[in-house]
Amino acid sequence: MVGNTRSSVTRDNNVLSITALVYSVSMGIQAVLLPLLALAAGYSKPDIGILTALSAVTQLVSRMSSASAMRRISDKVLVSCACLAMALSGLLVAWSAYVLVFVAAELIQGLARGTFWTAATTHVVRQDGPSVGRMAAVNFFSSFGLLSGPILAGYLARFSLSTALFIAGGIAIIASIPAMALAKEAPFTKEGRRVKREIWNQHEVQIGSWAGLTAGSWRGILNSYVPVVLKSVGDSYFLVGVLVAVANAASIAGAGIMGMLNRFAPIRVFAIGVLTAAAGTALVGLTARSVSVTVALLAIGGIGAGLLQTLGPVMAANGVSPQLKGDAVAIAGSFRAGALLVAPFFTALLLGPIGMTGALIIVGGVLGLPVFAARGVFQRSPSASSAET
């Protein structure tokens, strides 16, 4: 949006924030109810993890292909189509929990998630001016939707899981309306393969990708096994929804905090985000029977994931030229989508040998490994750390 006024950029970002809010309400409802519907329909815990992982397959594919798509059509069209795909996912499982329908719904939802966030993030970072604040605003509103969605899901589930999913589908359709009011950006120009390979050599792209890896793993576990763990210890549907909402509320705080940390070294924020998200994941299985401790861990993990979710794509995009921002965002997003796939699937493989608690401890430990990309950061001077970004 080169040449546009600050007011027009702000207006456009406000429209995108509203779109993300409504879209995320639908996504929040489905994130809680899909595993609970599977549980009620008789699917086993490993089956639930595999179904969630299927969604991440198409999310990974859509993340990887979105940059190419944005060289042909406007990102606002992709955002609108993603809203409609999210609606279709909810409506399908509301109609039937038959395995083939469930698989189709999970695959479509993954396509919707990957396309929406890649296109929406690219729409933010390609505009004039600093993008951290704008990205924080979009993530703040989307996280608020993810907070409201599970609460609404817990309330509606008391009456009917299918009805709640029908409502989620309708909400996603509504989200497509403001999406079409976004500013229309010109498609990116085509670049050679050599240039694309060189993108990964940028330090900012690498750190942004590791941030996506940890944030995506945290989200994958929250969307699959956290509701199952909480329900398994006797929590009601409503309490499960509230506890998941606590995690999403913390991610709102993380996104908001990130918007106020422009003067802090991003690499240090990255390290803190990785450690807190990993700790929140690793320990939640141990504390599931204690509501207060579980709330604290979900909050800690949510704050870390919120920091990483906002910081990651912005760092990646800031490390490349304007015409390559879509590719950088897609690479960072692909790491996040890959983590959404691998984390639930890896957890499912561990359930048999070591059980849920042990599986989450190991997965949480793996989530913390990207911190080594910032090893020694707390011994560096702030100016040196800032120079890396």
Secondary structure, DSSP 4 states (H G I P E B T S, - for coil): -TT--HHHHHHHHHHHHHHHHHHHHHHHHHHHHHHHHHHHTT--HHHHHHHHHHHHHHHHHHHHHHHHHTTTS-HHHHHHHHHHHHHHHHHHHHH---HHHHHHHHHHHHHHHHHHHHHHHHHHHTSSS--HHHHHHHHHHHHHHHHHHHHHHHHHHTT-HHHHHHHHHHHHHHHHHHHTTS--PPPPPP--HHHHHHHTTSHHHHHHHHHHHHHHHHHHHHHHHHHHHHHHTT--HHHHHHHHHHHHHHHHHHHHHHHT-TTS-HHHHHHHHHHHHHHHHHHTTTTTT-HHHHHHHHHHHHHHHHHHHHHHHHHHHHTS-GGGHHHHHHHHHHHHHHHHHHHHHHHHHHHHHHHHHHHHHHHHHHHTGGGGGGTTGGGS-HHHHHHT-
